[in-house]
């Protein structure tokens, strides 16, 4: 990934390289480094649900709950035509964030939405 970042320019630029590297770093528990790359990913792909969702998950792990809330809410407003990040996933993240923030009513609201959400059985049924 680091070599890829060094050459990631020109006509073959990959706007999702920072996103994928940030996700990897988060899985390796290198949270501060992951945060830098996911911040850049949001700059490069601000209208992609997955980018905001994964950064919100990371921010929650870092204890930056207000920022996590903002990103999770942004993720929910963005379309995801490929169906990679389901509404249900975002609802569950918002339940966790709001619970930790002590906002019980909002947590309950998203719990109800999560309970009503359906999971597509086949990939072609995803939004």
C-alpha positions as CSV (number, residue, x, y, z in Angstrom):
1,X,0.0,0.0,0.0
2,X,2.8,2.4,0.8
3,X,4.4,1.9,-2.5
4,X,1.0,2.3,-4.2
5,X,0.5,5.6,-2.4
6,X,3.8,6.8,-3.7
7,X,2.8,6.2,-7.3
8,X,-0.9,6.9,-7.1
9,X,-1.1,9.8,-9.5
10,X,-1.9,10.7,-13.1
11,X,-4.4,9.0,-15.3
12,X,-4.4,5.7,-13.2
13,X,-5.1,7.5,-9.9
14,X,-7.1,5.3,-7.5
15,X,-9.3,7.4,-5.3
16,X,-10.0,4.4,-3.0
17,X,-6.4,3.5,-2.2
18,X,-6.4,5.5,1.0
19,X,-9.7,4.1,1.9
20,X,-8.6,0.5,1.5
21,X,-5.3,1.2,3.3
22,X,-7.1,2.9,6.1
23,X,-9.4,-0.1,6.6
24,X,-6.4,-2.4,6.7
25,X,-4.6,-0.2,9.3
26,X,-7.8,-0.2,11.4
27,X,-7.9,-4.0,11.3
28,X,-4.2,-4.0,12.4
29,X,-5.2,-1.7,15.3
30,X,-3.0,1.1,14.0
31,X,-5.8,3.6,14.6
32,X,-4.1,7.0,14.3
33,X,-2.6,6.0,10.9
34,X,-5.9,4.6,9.8
35,X,-7.6,7.8,10.8
36,X,-5.2,9.9,8.5
37,X,-5.9,7.7,5.5
38,X,-9.7,7.6,6.1
39,X,-9.7,11.4,6.5
40,X,-8.0,11.6,3.1
41,X,-10.4,9.0,1.7
42,X,-13.4,11.3,2.7
43,X,-11.7,14.2,0.9
44,X,-11.2,12.1,-2.2
45,X,-14.6,10.4,-2.2
46,X,-17.0,12.6,-0.2
47,X,-20.2,11.1,-1.7
48,X,-19.4,7.5,-1.0
49,X,-21.3,5.9,1.9
50,X,-18.7,3.2,2.7
51,X,-16.0,5.9,3.2
52,X,-18.1,7.7,5.8
53,X,-19.3,4.5,7.4
54,X,-15.8,3.1,7.9
55,X,-14.4,6.4,9.2
56,X,-17.3,6.6,11.7
57,X,-16.5,3.1,13.0
58,X,-12.9,4.1,13.4
59,X,-13.8,7.4,15.1
60,X,-16.0,5.5,17.5
61,X,-13.1,3.3,18.4
62,X,-10.9,6.4,19.0
63,X,-13.6,7.8,21.3
64,X,-14.4,10.7,19.0
65,X,-18.1,10.2,19.3
66,X,-19.4,13.5,18.0
67,X,-17.3,13.1,14.8
68,X,-18.4,9.5,14.5
69,X,-22.0,10.6,14.8
70,X,-21.5,13.2,12.0
71,X,-19.9,10.6,9.7
72,X,-22.6,7.9,10.5
73,X,-25.4,10.4,9.8
74,X,-23.7,11.4,6.6
75,X,-23.4,7.8,5.5
76,X,-27.1,7.3,6.0
77,X,-27.9,10.2,3.7
78,X,-25.7,8.9,0.9
79,X,-26.9,6.5,-1.7
80,X,-25.2,3.1,-2.0
81,X,-26.3,1.7,-5.4
82,X,-24.0,-1.3,-5.1
83,X,-25.4,-2.2,-1.7
84,X,-22.1,-2.6,0.0
85,X,-23.1,-0.8,3.2
86,X,-26.7,-1.6,4.1
87,X,-28.9,0.8,6.0
88,X,-29.1,-1.8,8.7
89,X,-25.3,-1.5,9.2
90,X,-25.5,2.2,9.5
91,X,-28.5,2.0,11.9
92,X,-26.6,-0.4,14.2
93,X,-23.6,2.0,14.2
94,X,-25.8,4.9,15.1
95,X,-27.3,2.9,17.9
96,X,-23.8,2.4,19.3
97,X,-22.8,6.0,18.9
98,X,-26.0,7.4,20.3
99,X,-25.9,5.0,23.3
100,X,-22.4,6.0,24.1
101,X,-23.3,9.7,23.8
102,X,-26.2,9.1,26.3
103,X,-28.8,9.9,23.7
104,X,-31.2,7.1,24.5
105,X,-34.2,8.3,22.5
106,X,-32.1,8.5,19.3
107,X,-30.6,5.1,20.1
108,X,-34.1,3.7,20.5
109,X,-35.2,5.3,17.2
110,X,-32.4,3.6,15.3
111,X,-33.0,0.3,17.1
112,X,-36.5,0.4,15.9
113,X,-35.3,1.1,12.3
114,X,-32.8,-1.7,12.6
115,X,-35.5,-4.1,13.7
116,X,-37.7,-3.2,10.7
117,X,-34.8,-3.3,8.2
118,X,-34.5,-6.2,5.8
119,X,-31.4,-7.9,4.5
120,X,-31.4,-8.7,0.8
121,X,-31.0,-12.4,0.2
122,X,-29.1,-12.1,-3.1
123,X,-26.6,-9.6,-4.2
124,X,-28.9,-8.5,-7.1
125,X,-31.6,-7.5,-4.6
126,X,-29.3,-5.0,-2.9
127,X,-30.0,-1.3,-3.6
